[in-house]
Amino acid sequence: MSIFEQLGVQPIINACGTVTRLGGAPMPPEVVAAWQAAAQQAVSLEQLQAAASVRIARAIQTESGLVTSGAAAAMTLGTAAILCRHDLARMERLPDTNDMPNEFIIAREQRSGYDHAVRAAGAKLVEVGFNELVAGAGVRRTESWEYEAAISQRTAGIVYIHTADSRPFLVDVMTLAHKHGIPVLVDAASELPPRSNLQAIPGTGADLVVFSGGKAIRGPQSTGILCGRKELISSAALQMLDMDDHPQLWEPPPDLIDRNTFTGMPRHGIGRGFKVSKEEIAALLTALDLFMSGAYDNQSIIHHKWLKQIADALAETNADVRIIEPTAPEQSPSLEIRIDPTVTGRTAFDVCRELRNGTPSIYVGHAKLAQSILALNPACLTIDSIGPLNSQLRHLLQT
């Protein structure tokens, strides 16, 4: 009986991918071993984060880095760092930002529920551009001049959500932002793979960049990376770390925090609830080393084999099945199953629901259900899950 079954919770087959709601990516044995080893000893979290900062900066080629409790926490901490820098009074007041520049410019088409992480620090979002493509009212995307036109004395920074299709290009936004001395916070949580993005996105000159630690890197699901300028990483760290010590004894590691920058010692900051354990830090750094070394690259071959087995198993059904080949290095293929309810008697929503309610419960990608498509991502599948997955899909899709 598994640990989850002991708790009365049934494990699932995850064909949806490394999503947070299903627990993120499976951690390799080396990462689990690092977690277990770290659990056996005590350590200064300040010193450990400083060591992690050096490792992250070396891997990503930035000035500094920080292990965070997920990408959303990294966005909140990054926002707080830009709002406060090393101003202790501002740190103390967050999320009250009424007496400081608190506006972050963001493209209207890049708004989502995830930007709540930015607003949580006290930032006010100022939208630019229009979402004309989605509205069916035009062909233009947000343009660089619209960011520049929105800059005012209340502007603290720019938030940029990075995808392969984001417009204008990040480098163009960086150019105009730095012309005006405005820092840019980049959400690149899901932009790995390709592995090259780990250096290419910060390499644009972005002041702060956020990556998820629990997706392609395959660290603990509740970890993230905030990397970029040392001054801002220092501020983010201060607003997250446990500050319950005597000022006379406070000697933060200079690789992470320059004590001479401050007139006093900060109190607990807005990020105190985003604390990261020693086990998470050790595990994430191990996973980052594996990711950078290419240790996961051959998995795309295995994933393709599994998806071919699923496609073959559904050949005798009336579902339209196709394997979607990857478009970027180190990416795995995916599989799409188009459902014709006039043939199967079930909609894609019906099949998705019945898979979730089956034994074992199976979760597939639901982003295209409205288009009558089930999507299968192999990242969290195992060889033992292919048989039950095939069996339930054949049962639901046969006519």
N, C-alpha and C positions, 0 to 999 in steps of 0.2 A: 504493500500500500504506500503510495507516494505521500510526501509531506502535505500536499494540498488535499488529498483524499482524507487524511487524518483530520483535517480542519473542516471537512464536509464540503469541499469545493472540488468539482471535477476538472481535471486538466482538459485542455482543448487541443485540436489540431489547428495551428495558425498558418493559414494560406493567404493571409492578408499582408504580412510583411512586418517590419520592425517598428510597429506603431506602439505608442505609449500605452494605450488602453489595453493592449494584450501583452504587455511586459517587455517590449523592446526586443533586441537581438539576443540570440543565445550566446553566452560567454564561453570562449574557448577554455580548455583545461588549464592553460597557463595563467589565464586571467583569474579563474576561480582559485588557483593555488596562491596567487599573489594576495588575493583577498584574505584567504585563510591565514597566511603567514603574517599579514599585517595585524590581524586580530589578536595575535599572541603577545604583542608588546605595546607599551605606551610610548608616545612621541609628542613633541611640541607641534601643534598644528600650524603655527606660524612658520616654523622651520621646515616642515614638510611641504607646505604650499610654496615656500621660497625655492626649495629643491625642484618641485614640480614646475615652477615658473621657468627655471633654467632649462629643464628638459623640453618643455613645450616650445619655448622660444627657439631652441636649437632645431627642433623638428620642423617648425612652421616658418622659421626665419623672421620672427618678429622681435621687438624689444623685450617683451614680457608676456606672461600667460598666467592663467588662473584656472584651477579645477572648480567647477560650479555644480550645484545640485540640479543639473539639467539645463537645456538651452533657454527655456523661458526665464529661469532664474538669472542666467547670464544676461539676458536682455534687460531685466530690471536692474541688475547691478551695473551694467554698462551705462544705462540711462542715468542712474544715481551718480556714477563717477563723472559723467559729463556735466551734470547739474551742479555738483559740489566741488569738483577737483579736490583740493586739500583744505577747503574752508570748513573748519570744525563746527561753526555755528550753523552753516547750511546742512551739514550732515545731521545735526541734532534735530533740525526742523522737518526734514522730509517725512511725509510727502507734501507738507505745506510749502509751496513754491511761489507764493504770491509776491514776495519781495525780491525775486531773482528772475533772470531770463529763464523761461520754462517752456518755450515753444519748440517742438520738433517738427520739421517739415517732412511730409511723407506723400508719395504719389497716391492719389485716390484709388487707383487700380491695385495698389499694394496693401490696402487695408484688409484686415482679417481679425478674427477673434484673438489671434495670438498677440496683436499689438496691445492687448490689455496689460501685458507684462511691462510695456513701456509706460503706459498711463499709471500703473500701480506705483511708480516712483514719484509721481506728481507732475509728470510731463503733460502738456497740452498739445495735441496733434493738430497741425495745420495742413489741410489737404491741398494738393495742387494737381492740375491736370483733370482729365475726364476719363471715364471708362466707356469710351465710345464704341469699342468693338463689342463688348458685352451688351450694351444698350442697342446695338444695331443702328447707331445714329452717325456713323462716320468711320474713318479708317486710321485716324491718327492716334498715337500713344502719347503719354506724358513726355514733355520735352524739357531740356536742360534750362532754358530761359525761364520756365515757370517756377523752378526751384529758386533761381536767383531773384526773381521778382517778389518772392514771398519773404525774403530775408529782411528782418527788422531788428530793432534793439531788443526785442523780446525773444529772438531766436537763440536757442541754446545748442541745437544740433540738427542733424538730418538722420532719419531712419530710412534705410534702404533694404528692401527684401530681395535677396539675390536668388534668381533662377536662371536657367539657360536662356529664357525668353524675356527677362527683365529689360525694360527700356525706360529712360535712356541708359546707355551702358554705364556701369559703375565708375569706370575711369573718367567719364565725362562729368559725372556728378562730383567726383573727388576734385577735379580741377577747379570747378567753380566754387565748391565749398571752401577749399583751402585758400582760394583767392580772397575770401572774406573772413578767413580765420575760423571757420565753422567746422567742428568735428563731425565725422560720419560714423554711425553705428550700423553695422551690416549684419543682418540675420541670414546666415548661411547654414542654418541648422541641418537641412536635408540635402546639402549640396555635395555630399560624398556618397559614392564615387562620382567622378574620377578622383583618384588620389591626388592628382596635380592641383586640384582646387584648394587643397590644404595650404599650399604656398601661393598659388596664383591669386586667390581672392585677397588675402592680406597684402600681397605684392602690389596691388593697385595703389597702395598708400592709405588704405582705409585705417581710421584711427582705432576702431575696435571691431572685431569680427567674432561672431558666435558660431560654434559648431556643436552638434549633438555628439555626446559620447557614447550613447547607447544604441546607435543605429549602425552605420557601416563600420565604425571603429570597433564595435562589439565590446565596449566596456559596460559597466553597470548601467542599467536603464536610466537611473536617476542621476546621471552625470552629464556635464557639458564642458565646453572649453570657451573661455573668453580670452582673446589674445589681441595684442596691439601695442599701443604706446605705453611705456612704463609708468608715466605719470598717472594715466587713467586706470591702469591695472592696479596700481598702488591704492588709489582711492576706492576702487571696487573691493579690494581685499579688506581694507579697513572697515568698510561698511558691512562686511560679512563675518569677520572673525570675532571670537569671544574676547571682549575688551575688559573683562573683570579682573583687573590686576592693579597694583599700586603704580602710579606714574613714575615713582622713583626707581621701580624695578623693570619698567618697560624698556626692553631692548630688542626691537623688531629686527629681523634679518635684513641687512642693507640691500641684498639682491632683490628683495621684494618691496621694501618700504624704507624710505630715507627719513630717519627720525629727525634729522635737522630741518626738514621741511615744515615741521609743526611747532606751534607755540605751546601746545599741550597734548594731552592724550584723548583721543575720541572716546565717546561712550558707545554702547551697542548701537549699531546702525540699522538702517531699514532692511538690510540683508541678513540680519541675525537669524531669521527663521530659515535661511537658505544654507545652513551649515552643511559641510561635507565631511564625511567620516574619513579616518585614516585608511580604512579598508577600501573605500571608494577611490581615493587618490591613488593608492598603490595599484589597484586593479586597472584603473583607466590608463595610467602610464604604461603598464604592461601591454594593454590592448593597443595603445597608440604605437608602441614599438612594433608590434606584430603587423598592424595596418601599414605602417611606413615601409616595412621590409617586404611587403607583397605576399605575406603568408596566407592571405585569403583569396588570392587571385585565381587559383585553380578551381575554386568552388563553382564558378560559372559553368564549367564543363559538367560537373556533377548535377547542377541544377537543370541544365539543358536535358540531360539524360532522364531525370525524373519527370520533367514536363512532357517529354516525348512519350514516356510510359502512360501518362495521364491522357494525352491526346489519342494514343492508340486504343486505350480502354474505352474511349467515348466514340470511336469510329463508327460503331453500329447504332448509335443514337442519331437523332435528327438535329442535334445541336451543331452549330457552326463553330468549330474549334480551330484556333490558330495560335502558334507560338510567335510572340513578338520578340524579335532579336534586339539585343542591346545596341544603343546608339553611341555609347561612350566606353572608353577603356575601363576594365574591371567591373563593369555592370553585369548583372545576371539577366537572362531572358525572363519573360513573363508569359502567361498564357491567358487568352481571352476566350470565353464561351458565350456566344450569342444565343439568346433564348428566343424562340418563336412561340408565344403563348397559344397561337392558333393550332400549333402542332403538338406541343407538350402538355397543354392544358394548365400550365403554370407560368406565371410571370417571373422575371428575374428576381423580383422582391420575394415572391413565394419560395423560390428555390433557396435563396439566401437565408430566409427565415427557417425553412425546414432543415437546412444544413446546421444551423445554430442549435436547433432543438433536437438534433439527432444524437445517436450514441455510437461513437464519441461525437461531441459537439465540434463542428467545423466552422471556422470563420474565414470567409473569402473577402477579397476587396470589394467595397461597395460604392466606389466613386462613380462607376458608370451604370449603376442599376437602372437609372432613368432612361438609359439608352439600350436597355435589355441585355446588358453585358455583365457577366461575372468575371472578375479579374483574379488570377492566382499569382501570388508572389512567392517564390520558393525559398526566400531567405531564412525562414524559420521552420521549414519542413525538415523531416528526418526520413531516412529510408524506411523506417517502420510505419510512417504515417501515410505512405503512398497507397498501400493496399486499402485501408479503410476509406481514404479519400476517393479512390476510384470506385469502390463499391457503392458508396452513397450517391455519388454523382450519376453513375449508370442507373441506379434505381429511380432517381428523381427525373432523369432526362429521357428514359426510354418511353416509347409510345405504345 
